[in-house]
Amino acid sequence: MSRVCKKKPSFMKGLLAYAVFFLCAAVIGLIVLFRFLDEYEKTRPERAVEQYMASFDVERIRDVEKDFLLSLDTNIQPPDVSFAIIKEFLEPGVKEVKDPANSTDDRISYVLECGDTVIGSFELLQSEEIAFGLRPWYVSREDFDFSFLLNSCDPITVPKDYKVFCNGYLLDSSYIVEDNIKFDFFRDYYDTDYRLPFLCTYRIGEFLSDIDVEVLDETGSSAEAYNDNVQEEYLERYCDDEKKAEIKAFIPEFIDKYVAFTGSSKYNYRTNYYALEDYLVMGGDLQIRTFNTMDSLIFGSYRNNVITDIQIRKILDVGDGRYMCDLTYYVDCWGIWGFVNTENVIRLIVQNTDKGIKAAEILEKATY
């Protein structure tokens, strides 16, 4: 009896050892199997796509698109503002769509879409062989393209003393692409002694979405940014109805005295000059010219001039209290064939003085 009992513990120990061995082998086998299955899953491109899309983080775009954000005008639209616009656009969500045209056996391309808009792409490649001789897929490249959000505004041409703001930022001279542009109205007169105004053109770089453009005139008042008539509006800005009425009342009286002087009315050339002088800017071009030609009028003939009409088309402010008046006056002149009606197209420069409006110069090149 005692000998049989001694053999049972040895048998149980052997059985337990075999059980532990097979259990360890099973565990190791399961580990190998699970690893194999995991590596095998990686050989499926769908798995790589799922992992990429699951890890897709809009914030990552900020880093990927860093150069793009800095390429925009950071003065009027800082990178954080530009990225916020991109982020808002992507709120509906991003999905991937396979791109068969750019895919091969060992390279698969996908485009990224937000709604119906393509915002970028990524590409899968198969790695070199790893465990079990498998070749997993991995994301080898990703890029984004938000150029479809880019916007721009037309160049802004304004008088040089205007200020242009974009998103509250005052544009400096670095935004000026064309300077010292002549006003069309004065193109023939920039070589004279008159200090005439100029225009300049601002160009704003590309930006995302819309920006707020504000133009202020030299008084700080709001002005029109995109207006083809900006030149004329600028020149009329201070010529209010009261000033125009004053000038319009002055012109017929001046023309009456000027025609009497140039036509040697009643041969009283000195009397005619001093009557005209009351309407002239003393020391001005017109006053000097008429004074210097006064005595030569004694050799002229009295033509009994009669003013029949005066047409005033424009009165424009040219700065420094001076106004350019584009007008035509008609005179009946007595000649050998009787009265002949003459047309005289002039630009008259008048000026504010302490004695009211006076004539400073006559420009003989009215063109409109």
C-alpha positions in Angstrom: 0.0 0.0 0.0 2.6 2.4 0.9 4.5 2.0 -2.4 1.4 2.9 -4.5 0.7 6.0 -2.5 4.1 7.4 -3.1 3.7 7.2 -6.9 0.6 9.4 -7.1 2.2 12.7 -6.1 4.9 12.3 -8.8 2.2 11.6 -11.5 0.3 14.8 -10.5 3.4 16.9 -10.6 4.1 15.6 -14.1 0.6 16.3 -15.2 0.7 19.8 -13.8 4.0 20.4 -15.6 2.5 19.3 -18.9 -0.5 21.5 -18.3 1.6 24.5 -17.6 3.7 23.8 -20.7 0.7 23.5 -23.0 -0.9 26.6 -21.4 2.2 28.7 -21.9 2.4 27.4 -25.5 -1.2 28.3 -26.0 -0.7 31.8 -24.6 2.4 32.3 -26.7 0.5 31.0 -29.7 -2.4 33.4 -29.0 0.1 36.3 -28.7 1.7 35.4 -32.0 -1.7 35.0 -33.5 -3.0 38.3 -32.3 0.2 40.0 -33.5 -0.1 38.3 -36.8 -3.8 39.5 -37.1 -2.8 43.0 -36.1 0.0 43.1 -38.6 -2.3 41.6 -41.2 -4.9 44.3 -40.5 -2.2 46.8 -41.3 -1.8 45.3 -44.7 -5.4 46.4 -45.5 -5.4 50.0 -46.8 -8.9 50.5 -45.4 -7.4 50.1 -41.9 -4.7 52.8 -42.6 -7.4 55.1 -44.0 -9.7 54.6 -40.9 -6.8 55.3 -38.6 -5.8 58.5 -40.5 -9.4 59.8 -40.6 -9.9 59.0 -36.9 -6.8 61.0 -36.0 -7.7 63.8 -38.4 -7.4 67.0 -36.4 -8.3 70.4 -37.9 -5.7 72.0 -35.6 -3.0 70.1 -37.4 -3.8 72.1 -40.5 -2.5 75.2 -38.7 1.0 73.7 -38.7 0.8 72.0 -42.1 -0.4 75.3 -43.7 1.9 77.6 -41.8 3.7 78.9 -44.9 0.4 79.4 -46.7 -1.0 81.5 -43.7 2.2 83.6 -43.6 2.0 84.2 -47.4 -1.1 86.2 -46.9 -1.1 89.8 -45.9 -0.5 89.4 -42.1 -1.0 93.1 -41.5 -4.7 93.1 -42.5 -5.3 89.4 -41.7 -3.1 87.8 -39.0 -2.5 84.0 -39.3 -4.9 83.3 -36.4 -7.7 85.1 -38.2 -7.0 83.3 -41.5 -6.9 79.9 -39.7 -10.2 80.7 -38.0 -11.8 81.2 -41.4 -10.4 77.9 -42.6 -11.6 76.2 -39.4 -15.1 77.6 -39.8 -15.2 76.4 -43.4 -14.4 72.8 -42.2 -17.0 72.7 -39.5 -19.4 70.4 -41.6 -16.7 67.7 -41.5 -14.1 66.2 -43.8 -14.4 62.9 -45.8 -12.0 60.9 -47.9 -12.6 59.8 -51.5 -10.4 57.3 -53.3 -8.6 58.8 -56.3 -8.2 55.8 -58.8 -6.6 58.0 -61.5 -3.6 58.6 -59.2 -3.4 55.2 -57.6 -1.2 52.2 -58.4 -0.7 48.7 -56.9 1.7 50.0 -54.3 0.4 53.6 -54.0 -3.2 54.7 -53.2 -4.3 58.3 -53.4 -7.3 59.8 -51.7 -8.7 63.3 -51.9 -10.2 65.1 -48.9 -13.5 66.8 -49.3 -15.5 69.2 -47.3 -19.0 69.2 -48.8 -18.3 69.3 -52.5 -15.0 71.1 -52.2 -11.6 69.4 -52.4 -9.4 70.7 -49.6 -6.4 68.4 -50.0 -5.2 64.9 -50.4 -3.2 62.1 -48.8 -1.3 59.1 -50.1 -0.8 55.5 -48.8 2.4 53.5 -49.5 3.3 49.9 -48.6 6.3 49.6 -46.3 9.2 47.2 -46.6 8.5 43.6 -45.4 8.3 43.3 -41.6 7.2 40.4 -39.4 5.5 37.4 -41.1 6.6 38.8 -44.5 3.7 41.3 -44.4 3.9 44.9 -45.9 1.6 47.3 -44.0 0.2 50.5 -45.5 1.0 53.9 -44.0 0.3 57.5 -44.8 3.3 58.8 -46.7 2.1 62.3 -47.6 -0.7 64.7 -46.8 -1.3 68.2 -48.1 -4.0 70.8 -48.1 -5.0 73.5 -50.5 -7.2 76.4 -49.4 -6.4 78.6 -52.4 -10.1 78.4 -53.3 -10.8 80.6 -50.3 -8.4 83.3 -51.5 -9.9 86.7 -52.4 -8.6 90.0 -53.5 -10.0 93.5 -54.2 -9.5 95.8 -57.1 -6.7 98.4 -56.8 -7.9 101.5 -55.0 -7.0 104.8 -56.6 -7.5 107.8 -54.3 -6.1 111.3 -53.9 -2.7 111.2 -52.2 -4.0 113.0 -49.1 -6.6 110.3 -48.5 -6.1 107.4 -46.1 -7.0 103.8 -46.8 -7.7 101.3 -44.0 -8.1 97.5 -44.3 -9.5 95.7 -41.3 -8.5 98.8 -39.3 -4.9 98.7 -40.5 -3.7 101.9 -42.2 -2.0 101.1 -45.5 1.4 102.7 -45.7 3.4 103.6 -48.8 4.5 100.0 -49.3 1.0 99.3 -50.6 1.3 102.0 -53.3 1.9 100.5 -56.7 1.5 103.7 -58.7 2.3 107.1 -57.4 1.9 110.7 -58.5 -0.9 110.0 -61.0 -2.1 113.1 -62.7 -5.7 114.2 -62.6 -7.3 113.9 -66.0 -8.7 117.4 -65.6 -5.3 119.0 -65.2 -3.1 116.8 -67.4 -2.0 119.7 -69.5 -1.2 122.0 -66.6 1.2 120.0 -64.4 4.1 121.9 -65.9 2.8 125.2 -64.7 3.5 127.0 -61.5 0.2 125.7 -60.0 0.6 123.2 -57.2 -1.9 120.6 -58.4 -3.1 117.5 -56.6 -2.1 113.9 -57.5 -3.6 110.5 -57.1 -2.0 107.2 -56.1 -3.1 103.6 -56.4 -3.0 101.0 -53.5 -2.9 97.3 -54.1 -3.8 94.9 -51.3 -2.4 91.3 -51.3 -4.4 88.2 -51.2 -6.5 87.3 -48.2 -9.2 84.9 -47.1 -12.9 85.7 -47.2 -13.9 89.4 -47.1 -12.0 92.3 -45.6 -13.3 95.7 -44.5 -11.9 98.5 -46.6 -12.5 102.1 -45.4 -11.3 105.3 -47.1 -11.1 108.6 -45.3 -10.5 111.9 -46.9 -8.1 114.5 -45.6 -10.7 115.7 -43.1 -11.2 112.2 -41.7 -14.6 111.9 -43.2 -15.7 108.7 -45.0 -15.1 108.7 -48.7 -15.9 106.3 -51.6 -13.4 103.6 -52.2 -14.5 102.1 -55.5 -15.7 105.1 -57.5 -14.8 105.9 -61.1 -15.7 109.5 -60.4 -13.3 109.8 -57.5 -11.4 112.6 -59.2 -14.3 114.8 -59.8 -15.8 114.1 -56.4 -12.4 115.0 -54.8 -12.2 118.3 -56.7 -15.8 119.2 -55.8 -15.5 118.2 -52.1 -15.2 121.8 -50.7 -17.0 123.6 -53.5 -20.4 123.6 -51.8 -23.5 125.3 -53.2 -22.8 128.6 -51.4 -19.3 128.8 -52.9 -20.5 127.8 -56.4 -23.2 130.5 -56.2 -20.5 133.1 -55.2 -18.3 132.0 -58.2 -21.2 131.9 -60.6 -22.2 135.4 -59.6 -18.6 136.6 -60.1 -18.0 135.1 -63.5 -20.5 137.3 -65.6 -19.2 140.5 -64.0 -15.6 139.4 -64.6 -16.3 138.3 -68.3 -18.0 141.7 -68.9 -15.0 143.6 -67.8 -12.6 141.2 -69.5 -14.3 141.5 -72.9 -14.5 145.3 -72.5 -10.7 145.3 -71.9 -9.7 143.0 -74.7 -12.1 144.6 -77.2 -10.8 148.2 -76.4 -14.3 149.3 -75.5 -14.7 152.9 -76.5 -10.9 153.0 -76.8 -10.7 153.7 -73.0 -8.0 151.0 -72.6 -6.7 152.4 -69.3 -10.2 152.9 -67.9 -11.1 149.4 -69.1 -8.0 147.9 -67.4 -8.6 149.6 -64.0 -12.2 148.5 -64.1 -11.0 144.9 -64.8 -8.2 145.1 -62.1 -10.9 145.1 -59.4 -11.7 141.5 -60.4 -8.1 140.3 -60.5 -5.7 138.7 -58.0 -3.0 141.4 -57.6 0.4 139.9 -58.6 -1.4 137.0 -60.3 -0.6 135.8 -63.8 -3.7 137.4 -65.4 -3.2 140.8 -63.6 0.4 140.9 -64.8 -0.4 140.0 -68.4 -3.3 142.4 -68.7 -1.3 145.2 -67.2 1.7 144.6 -69.5 -0.6 144.5 -72.6 -2.7 147.5 -71.6 -0.8 150.2 -73.6 -0.6 148.0 -76.7 -4.4 148.1 -77.0 -4.2 151.7 -78.2 -3.4 150.2 -81.6 -6.4 147.9 -81.6 -9.9 148.6 -82.9 -13.1 149.1 -81.0 -15.3 146.1 -82.0 -18.4 147.0 -80.0 -18.4 143.6 -78.4 -21.7 142.3 -76.9 -21.8 139.3 -74.6 -24.7 137.1 -75.7 -24.3 134.0 -73.4 -22.1 132.5 -70.7 -22.2 128.7 -70.1 -20.5 127.4 -66.9 -20.0 123.6 -67.1 -17.8 122.8 -64.0 -16.4 124.4 -61.0 -13.7 122.3 -59.4 -11.7 122.9 -56.2 -8.0 122.6 -57.0 -6.8 123.4 -53.4 -5.3 126.4 -51.7 -8.6 128.3 -52.1 -8.4 128.1 -55.9 -11.1 126.9 -58.2 -11.0 125.9 -61.9 -14.0 127.1 -63.8 -14.7 125.5 -67.2 -16.8 127.8 -69.2 -17.7 129.1 -72.6 -18.7 132.7 -73.4 -20.2 134.0 -76.6 -19.6 137.5 -78.0 -21.0 139.3 -80.9 -18.2 141.3 -82.5 -18.6 144.0 -85.1 -16.6 143.4 -88.2 -16.6 144.3 -91.9 -19.5 141.9 -92.4 -21.5 143.1 -89.5 -21.8 141.3 -86.2 -20.1 137.9 -86.0 -20.8 135.6 -83.0 -17.6 134.1 -81.5 -17.2 131.2 -79.1 -14.5 131.4 -76.4 -13.8 128.2 -74.4 -11.6 128.8 -71.4 -10.7 127.5 -68.0 -10.7 130.3 -65.6 -8.8 130.0 -62.3 -10.4 132.0 -59.5 -9.1 132.4 -56.0 -10.3 133.3 -52.6 -8.9 136.6 -51.3 -9.6 138.8 -48.4 -11.7 140.8 -50.8 -13.7 137.9 -52.1 -13.3 135.8 -55.3 -10.9 137.2 -57.8 -9.6 135.9 -61.2 -6.0 134.6 -61.1 -5.4 133.0 -64.5 -7.0 132.0 -67.8 -6.0 128.7 -69.3 -6.8 128.5 -73.0 -7.0 124.7 -73.1 -10.4 123.7 -71.9 -11.0 120.2 -73.3 -14.3 118.9 -71.8 
